[in-house]
Amino acid sequence: MPNYLLGAYGFFTLCLLAASIISIVFSFVWRKQDLILNMVFSHADLNAGLALGICLLITTFLAVGAIVQRNHVTIGLVVLNWALIGDALATLVVGSFVWFYTLRERAEFHTTYAELQPSGRIAIQDMYSCCGYFNATDLVEFGGKFCTDAAFANSLNTTVSDNFCVTPVTKDADVSLNDVFTSVYGFMAVVIALFLTSLCVIKTRQEVERFKKIDAKRGGRGFV
């Protein structure tokens, strides 16, 4: 097998390993206690990322096992390709789910914001110096350092979007969500590249075996 093809296969296998590690590590790291991060990613979201990372890691092991088999054995590469197709579908689902969520951030986070404890909403109001979600009467909590009472809330300029929590909350959340679905779609590129490289490896091995059989029929004299 040509060295450049083997090199490409090894490179994309390492990229797949890196993708799996990134997915697994961040699925654990983002479980920390952080108000905004916990609003952005639920335990279900993090479990989905963990499952995706495990699938990619298993596929990495399949890729290593497939390439070290003897030249005439291609079943490992066939199994690898089916696994990569499954990975591609899982990656597409996870990435598209996150991307679709970004299209409705303001409304989606309103629901999440409403589910917070009053102390959590007060902490966010103090963090961003805002009162209420969409306006000074929407899910507003009094008693914090910034939003002290109704009189102060009503005095805020309604034309300044940062006076209300929807803008700063979704602004920070948007950065995290965009980073996630961009990275996940990047995983898709790695999966597709390894899939195409694996097909090339199968084709090359089949050609080598075919020429070996032809050579054997000629008495091992090779081609002129």
N, C-alpha and C positions, 0 to 999 in steps of 0.2 A: 504494500500500500504506500502511495506517495507520502513523503514526509510532511508536505504542506497540508494534506488532508488529515493526517493524524494530528498535526498541530492544531488545526482548526477545531477538530473534535475535542481535543483536550482543553482548548481555550473556552469553548462554549460550555463544556462540562463544569469547569471552574466557575464560570459566570452563573450557571444554574445553582451551584453550591452556595455562592455568595448571595444569590437571591433568596434561597431558602433560609440562610442564617439571618439575613436582614428581617425577613418576615417573622421568624420565630422570636428573635431578640426583641423587636419592637412590640410584639404582641404581649410580652411580659413587662417591658419597661413602661408602657403606657397604662398599665394597671395601677400605677401609683396614685396617691391622693392628690388630685389637681382639679379644681373646680371646672375650668374650661375644657381641659382634656377629657374629663369624665363626661362632660356634656356632649363632646364631639364623638367619642368612641364608647359605645356601650360594651358590656361584657360579651354580648353576642357578636359584635363586630370584631372584637379582639380574638374571640374563639375562631371566627372565620379566617382571620389572618394566620392564626396558629395552625389551623388545619391545612391551609394553603402551603405554608412553609414546610410542614411535615411531608406533604405530597411531593413537593419539589425536592426535598432531601432524599426521599425514597427513590425518586426518579434518578437522582444523581448517582446513587449506589447501583441502580440498574445500568446506567450508562457506563460505569467503570467495569461492571461485570460483563457487559456485552462486548466491549472492545478487547478484553483480554482473552476471549474465547478463540479457539483455533480458526484459521482462515475460512474453512469450509462451513463452519457453524454460524448461521445468521439468525437463528431463532431468538437469541438474546436481543439483537437489534430490532427485530420485529416487535417483540414485547415492549422494548423501550419506546418504539414509535407509538404504539397504542397508549402507553402511559403518558407520553408527551401530548397526545391528542386530548386525553383527559385533563391534563394540567392546563392546556390552552383553554378548554371550556370553563374550568374552575376560575382561571385567571380573568377570563372575559366577564364572567358573572360578577366576581368581586369588584373588579375595576369599574364596570358599568353601574353597579349599585351605588358605589361611592360617587361616581360622576353624576348620576341622576339626583342624588341627594343634594349636590351643590347647586342644582337648578332651583331648589325650593328651600334654600337655607333659612330665610327669614321666617317662613311659616313653620318649618320643621323645628327650628330652635325655640319658637314660641311655645310649642307643646312641651319640649324638654325643660324650658325655663319655668313653665307652670308647675312642673313636677318637683322642682327643687324645694327644699325646706326654706322657710322665711329667712333663717340665718344665712343660707347659701345665697339668696337673692340680695340680702344686705351686703354680703361680702363682695358680690359682683358690682353692686352700685358704688361701693367705696373704691373698688379697684379701678373702675372706669369713670368715676365721677359722673354718674348718670342716675336718673330717677325713672323707674318704670321701664317696660319693654318697648312698646310702640309709642307710648305717650306717658304723661305724668300720672295717669289714672289706671294704666294697664299693668297689673301685677306689681304694683309699687309697694315697697316696704319702707316704713319709717323707723327711725331710731339709730341709723348708722352715722358715720362721720360726715357723709356728704348729704344724703337725702334725709334731713332731720325731721321735717314735718310737711304737711300738705301745703302750707303757705309757701314754703320754699320751692316745692315741686311745681306749683302753679305759676311761680314767678319765672320759671325757665323759658328761654326763647324757643318757641316751637319750630322755628325755621332752622335751628342748629341741630343737625342729626345726632351729633355726639352727646347731646343732653339726655338722650334716651338710649337704653342699653342695647337695642337691636343692632345698631351700626357697629359699635366696637366689638360686641360679642361675635357677630357673623364675620367681621373683618379678620379677627384672629382665627376663627374656626375655618374660614375659607383657605387660609394659608396651609393649615394642617391637612385639610381634605384634598386640596390640589396636589400637595406633595405626595399624598398616599396614592391617589388614582393615577398620577403620572408615573410613580414608581412601579405600580402594579402593571400598567400597560408596558413599561420597560421590561418587566419579567416576561411578558408575552413575546417580545422581540427575541429574547434569549431562547425561549422554548421553540419558537419557529426556526431560529437559526440552527439549533441542535437537531431538530427534526430533519431539516433539509440536508445537513451534514451527514446524519445517520443514513439517509437514503443514498447519498453518494458512496458511503462506505460499503453498504450492501451491494450496490451496483459494481463497485470496484472489486470486491471479493468474489462476486459471481463471475466476473470476467477472468480473474486470475485462475479460478478453479476450472473454467471452461478451457483456457489455454493449456492448463496442466493435463487435462484429459486428452486434448488433441495431441499434445506432446507425447503422452503415454502411448497413444495409438500408433505414433510414428516410431516407436521403439526408443523413445527418450532421446532422439537425435536433435530435437529442437527444430526451429525454422531456419531456412536458408536466408 
